[in-house]
Amino acid sequence: MRDDIHEVLFSEEDIRRRVKELGAQITLDYAGKSPLLIGILKGCFVFLADVSRCIDMDCEIRFLTASSYGFSSVTSGKVRIDKDIDFEIEGRHVIVIEDILDSGVTLTALCDYIRERKPASLKICALLDKPARRQVNVSIDYLGFECPDEFVVGYGLDYAERYRNLPFIASLKPEIYS
């Protein structure tokens, strides 16, 4: 598995430090509130677990499943929501937790879907932002790192369901996903 890695971009320590900062900022911004964290599966699961433990307040955690990639390394442009919302959003302060903002297609569709359910507020917390791939303008409220235009894996991010368990974020050798 590690032989498939081209370069480590964000170390375990870099991630731990930044996640702690994001949790502290969310705690400050939501003082006196009880935010609803909605994780977008599958890639967010490690990031959501870590950032939620750094939020020092009561919060609810729920999940949605959506994708526009499947087993490809590029978006299909068609968003598929596999797990529908089966919990109350109206009037809640919602923070969408996403692993990576790439094209913006999936996240825009999900945010529109959530807005239809009338949250009190909606913010986005993304571990990575890859602006070079953006097709739709999306504003990130809480950002971990800006990511170069490389295919990245680790810390929950995958290629064909592999590499999620790496404790760091790294670029994958092109011959692996080409």
C-alpha positions as semicolon CSV with decimal commas, in nm:
position;residue;x (nm);y (nm);z (nm)
1;M;0,000;0,000;0,000
2;R;0,268;0,252;0,096
3;D;0,460;0,167;-0,221
4;D;0,171;0,328;-0,414
5;I;0,234;0,665;-0,244
6;H;0,408;0,935;-0,442
7;E;0,450;1,196;-0,166
8;V;0,313;1,268;0,182
9;L;0,145;1,610;0,161
10;F;0,007;1,645;0,514
11;S;0,162;1,451;0,801
12;E;-0,022;1,295;1,090
13;E;0,101;1,579;1,311
14;D;-0,006;1,850;1,060
15;I;-0,354;1,700;1,049
16;R;-0,384;1,659;1,426
17;R;-0,282;2,024;1,484
18;R;-0,517;2,165;1,220
19;V;-0,815;1,950;1,328
20;K;-0,770;2,075;1,685
21;E;-0,772;2,436;1,560
22;L;-1,088;2,376;1,355
23;G;-1,265;2,221;1,654
24;A;-1,168;2,517;1,874
25;Q;-1,298;2,766;1,614
26;I;-1,629;2,582;1,575
27;T;-1,663;2,575;1,956
28;L;-1,619;2,953;1,968
29;D;-1,851;3,023;1,675
30;Y;-2,132;2,803;1,808
31;A;-2,114;2,901;2,174
32;G;-2,459;2,856;2,330
33;K;-2,582;2,647;2,035
34;S;-2,593;2,277;1,967
35;P;-2,481;2,228;1,607
36;L;-2,583;1,935;1,391
37;L;-2,277;1,788;1,220
38;I;-2,363;1,608;0,897
39;G;-2,083;1,393;0,766
40;I;-2,072;1,303;0,401
41;L;-1,976;0,937;0,384
42;K;-1,755;0,765;0,326
43;G;-1,448;0,983;0,309
44;C;-1,529;1,208;0,604
45;F;-1,548;0,940;0,872
46;V;-1,196;0,982;1,010
47;F;-1,203;1,362;0,989
48;L;-1,551;1,383;1,143
49;A;-1,454;1,157;1,432
50;D;-1,145;1,363;1,510
51;V;-1,294;1,711;1,463
52;S;-1,607;1,625;1,663
53;R;-1,389;1,525;1,959
54;C;-1,225;1,868;1,938
55;I;-1,560;2,051;1,955
56;D;-1,617;2,126;2,322
57;M;-1,996;2,142;2,331
58;D;-2,304;1,933;2,277
59;C;-2,350;1,845;1,912
60;E;-2,543;1,586;1,718
61;I;-2,374;1,378;1,450
62;R;-2,557;1,237;1,148
63;F;-2,455;1,111;0,806
64;L;-2,549;1,137;0,441
65;T;-2,411;0,929;0,159
66;A;-2,362;1,092;-0,178
67;S;-2,114;1,072;-0,460
68;S;-2,033;1,174;-0,811
69;Y;-1,719;0,962;-0,849
70;G;-1,793;0,592;-0,798
71;F;-1,472;0,402;-0,873
72;S;-1,332;0,673;-1,099
73;S;-1,075;0,943;-1,026
74;V;-1,287;1,216;-1,189
75;T;-1,642;1,331;-1,119
76;S;-1,923;1,204;-1,338
77;G;-2,107;1,532;-1,283
78;K;-2,413;1,340;-1,165
79;V;-2,475;1,346;-0,791
80;R;-2,631;1,042;-0,632
81;I;-2,769;1,070;-0,277
82;D;-2,773;0,716;-0,142
83;K;-2,881;0,779;0,217
84;D;-3,170;1,019;0,255
85;I;-3,218;1,259;0,546
86;D;-3,414;1,077;0,815
87;F;-3,364;1,337;1,087
88;E;-3,489;1,689;1,163
89;I;-3,295;1,978;1,009
90;E;-3,543;2,264;1,020
91;G;-3,428;2,537;1,258
92;R;-3,099;2,360;1,334
93;H;-2,747;2,502;1,295
94;V;-2,596;2,260;1,044
95;I;-2,228;2,207;0,967
96;V;-2,157;1,982;0,672
97;I;-1,835;1,787;0,727
98;E;-1,662;1,693;0,403
99;D;-1,330;1,526;0,334
100;I;-1,237;1,713;0,016
101;L;-1,388;1,990;-0,192
102;D;-1,286;1,913;-0,546
103;S;-1,521;2,000;-0,833
104;G;-1,787;2,134;-0,593
105;V;-2,060;1,944;-0,780
106;T;-2,148;1,698;-0,501
107;L;-2,122;1,951;-0,218
108;T;-2,336;2,209;-0,400
109;A;-2,609;1,952;-0,465
110;L;-2,598;1,837;-0,101
111;C;-2,614;2,191;0,038
112;D;-2,911;2,270;-0,188
113;Y;-3,076;1,950;-0,064
114;I;-3,016;2,050;0,299
115;R;-3,133;2,410;0,245
116;E;-3,468;2,278;0,120
117;R;-3,517;2,150;0,476
118;K;-3,482;2,504;0,622
119;P;-3,186;2,492;0,864
120;A;-3,127;2,799;1,084
121;S;-2,778;2,814;0,934
122;L;-2,558;2,604;0,709
123;K;-2,179;2,605;0,707
124;I;-1,918;2,383;0,548
125;C;-1,615;2,230;0,718
126;A;-1,379;2,062;0,472
127;L;-1,051;1,893;0,545
128;L;-0,912;1,968;0,200
129;D;-0,983;2,219;-0,075
130;K;-0,859;2,151;-0,428
131;P;-0,948;2,478;-0,608
132;A;-0,777;2,379;-0,934
133;R;-1,061;2,130;-0,999
134;R;-1,352;2,360;-0,912
135;Q;-1,648;2,353;-1,149
136;V;-1,895;2,516;-0,910
137;N;-1,815;2,804;-0,675
138;V;-1,839;2,686;-0,314
139;S;-1,744;2,880;-0,003
140;I;-1,577;2,688;0,281
141;D;-1,632;2,823;0,632
142;Y;-1,382;2,594;0,809
143;L;-1,090;2,467;0,603
144;G;-0,815;2,227;0,698
145;F;-0,572;2,260;0,408
146;E;-0,553;2,374;0,048
147;C;-0,456;2,076;-0,162
148;P;-0,249;2,067;-0,480
149;D;-0,405;1,929;-0,797
150;E;-0,302;1,570;-0,731
151;F;-0,501;1,258;-0,656
152;V;-0,482;1,222;-0,277
153;V;-0,552;0,938;-0,037
154;G;-0,531;0,865;0,334
155;Y;-0,705;0,987;0,648
156;G;-1,037;0,862;0,513
157;L;-0,979;0,953;0,148
158;D;-0,968;0,662;-0,092
159;Y;-0,910;0,538;-0,438
160;A;-1,145;0,249;-0,520
161;E;-1,212;0,199;-0,147
162;R;-0,842;0,156;-0,062
163;Y;-0,592;0,370;0,136
164;R;-0,851;0,520;0,378
165;N;-0,659;0,383;0,676
166;L;-0,337;0,575;0,612
167;P;-0,275;0,818;0,901
168;F;-0,152;1,095;0,667
169;I;-0,264;1,247;0,336
170;A;-0,051;1,168;0,036
171;S;-0,056;1,188;-0,341
172;L;-0,099;0,859;-0,517
173;K;0,136;0,754;-0,796
174;P;-0,043;0,826;-1,128
175;E;0,011;0,475;-1,258
176;I;-0,212;0,346;-0,976
177;Y;-0,524;0,537;-1,085
178;S;-0,460;0,599;-1,456
